[in-house]
Amino acid sequence: MSRPSWELYALALAKTASSRSEDPWHKVGCALMRHDHTVAALGYNGAPTGIEIDWSDRDARRIHVIHAEANALRYVHPSEIELLATTMMPCAQCILLAAAYRIGRVVYLEELDPKVYDIQAIMRTAAMCGIDLIRMELQ
């Protein structure tokens, strides 16, 4: 039995973090790994502290949810992170946030809904920012 790669390890941690999300539509988790492969932070999508969200309204909830990537990144400093692993492809704003933290590699499990997000624009944004954006599967 072989050990999982660092990417698969981080994705498994992100999957575990996603279990904390209250969002019934998309439970998203994120794991941040330092250059020495230690875990820097975990995050999941959810409401800001003290804010109640009507989770039953799928579309209205979106404007109130803090993304898993943003929740994890608040615990680290720029240049500290080598790898961002998330259960769902980051949106364009989260790609820009990763770029601001100088993260060069992002791995994810699931694609975003193409009816809601412009996937090609996200891929172009990642390329423009020098971020390797890679879809993977947990084994």
C-alpha positions in Angstrom: 0.0 0.0 0.0 1.5 3.3 -1.0 1.1 6.6 0.8 -1.0 9.3 -0.8 0.7 12.2 -2.5 0.7 15.5 -0.7 -2.1 16.7 -3.0 -4.3 13.8 -2.2 -3.5 14.1 1.5 -4.5 17.8 1.4 -7.7 17.0 -0.5 -8.7 14.4 2.1 -8.2 17.1 4.8 -10.2 19.6 2.8 -13.0 16.9 2.4 -13.0 16.5 6.2 -13.1 20.2 6.8 -16.1 20.5 4.5 -18.2 18.4 6.9 -18.4 21.5 9.2 -20.3 23.5 6.6 -24.0 24.2 7.2 -24.7 24.8 3.5 -27.0 22.0 2.4 -26.3 22.7 -1.3 -22.5 22.7 -1.3 -20.2 21.7 1.5 -16.8 23.0 0.6 -13.6 22.6 2.5 -10.1 23.9 2.0 -6.6 22.8 3.3 -3.5 24.9 3.0 -0.1 23.3 3.0 3.2 25.0 3.7 6.4 24.4 1.7 7.5 21.8 4.2 4.2 19.9 3.7 2.9 20.8 7.2 -0.8 21.8 7.5 -1.1 25.6 7.9 -4.9 25.9 8.0 -8.3 24.4 7.2 -11.5 26.2 6.3 -15.0 25.6 5.1 -17.8 27.7 3.6 -20.2 29.3 6.0 -21.8 32.4 7.4 -19.8 35.1 9.1 -20.0 34.9 12.9 -23.3 36.3 14.2 -25.0 36.1 10.8 -28.0 33.8 10.3 -28.5 32.6 6.7 -31.6 31.1 5.2 -30.0 28.0 3.8 -33.2 26.9 2.1 -32.9 29.8 -0.4 -30.2 28.4 -2.7 -29.5 31.5 -4.7 -29.9 34.2 -2.0 -27.5 32.4 0.4 -24.6 32.9 -2.0 -24.1 36.5 -1.2 -23.7 35.8 2.5 -21.4 32.9 2.5 -17.7 33.2 3.1 -15.9 30.8 0.8 -13.7 28.0 2.3 -10.6 29.4 0.7 -11.1 32.8 2.4 -11.8 31.2 5.7 -8.6 29.2 5.6 -6.4 32.0 4.2 -7.2 34.3 7.1 -4.8 32.2 9.3 -1.7 32.5 7.1 0.7 35.0 5.7 1.6 35.7 2.0 4.3 33.3 0.6 3.7 30.8 3.5 1.6 28.4 1.4 2.7 26.1 -1.4 -0.5 24.3 -2.0 -4.2 25.1 -1.7 -6.5 22.1 -1.9 -10.2 22.5 -2.0 -13.2 20.2 -2.6 -14.7 22.5 -5.2 -13.0 24.5 -8.0 -12.2 28.0 -6.7 -14.2 30.9 -8.1 -12.4 33.7 -9.8 -12.3 35.8 -6.7 -10.7 33.0 -4.7 -8.2 32.5 -7.5 -7.3 36.1 -7.1 -7.1 35.8 -3.4 -4.7 32.8 -3.8 -2.6 34.9 -6.2 -2.4 37.7 -3.6 -1.0 35.1 -1.1 1.5 34.0 -3.8 0.1 30.4 -4.0 1.3 28.7 -7.2 -0.6 25.5 -7.0 -4.3 24.8 -6.5 -5.9 21.3 -6.6 -9.6 20.6 -6.4 -12.1 17.7 -6.6 -15.4 19.1 -8.2 -16.1 21.5 -11.0 -18.2 24.6 -10.3 -21.7 24.8 -11.9 -21.1 26.2 -15.4 -24.6 27.8 -15.3 -23.4 30.0 -12.4 -19.7 30.4 -13.1 -17.6 31.0 -16.2 -15.2 28.1 -15.9 -13.0 29.2 -18.8 -12.7 32.7 -17.3 -11.5 31.1 -14.0 -9.0 29.0 -15.9 -7.7 32.1 -17.7 -7.5 34.0 -14.4 -5.5 31.2 -12.9 -3.1 31.0 -15.9 -2.7 34.8 -15.8 -1.8 34.7 -12.1 0.7 31.9 -12.6 -1.4 29.4 -10.7 -1.4 25.7 -11.7 -5.1 24.8 -11.3 -5.5 21.0 -11.3 -8.6 18.8 -10.9 -7.9 15.5 -9.1 -9.8 12.6 -7.7 -9.6 11.0 -4.3 -8.6 7.4 -4.6 
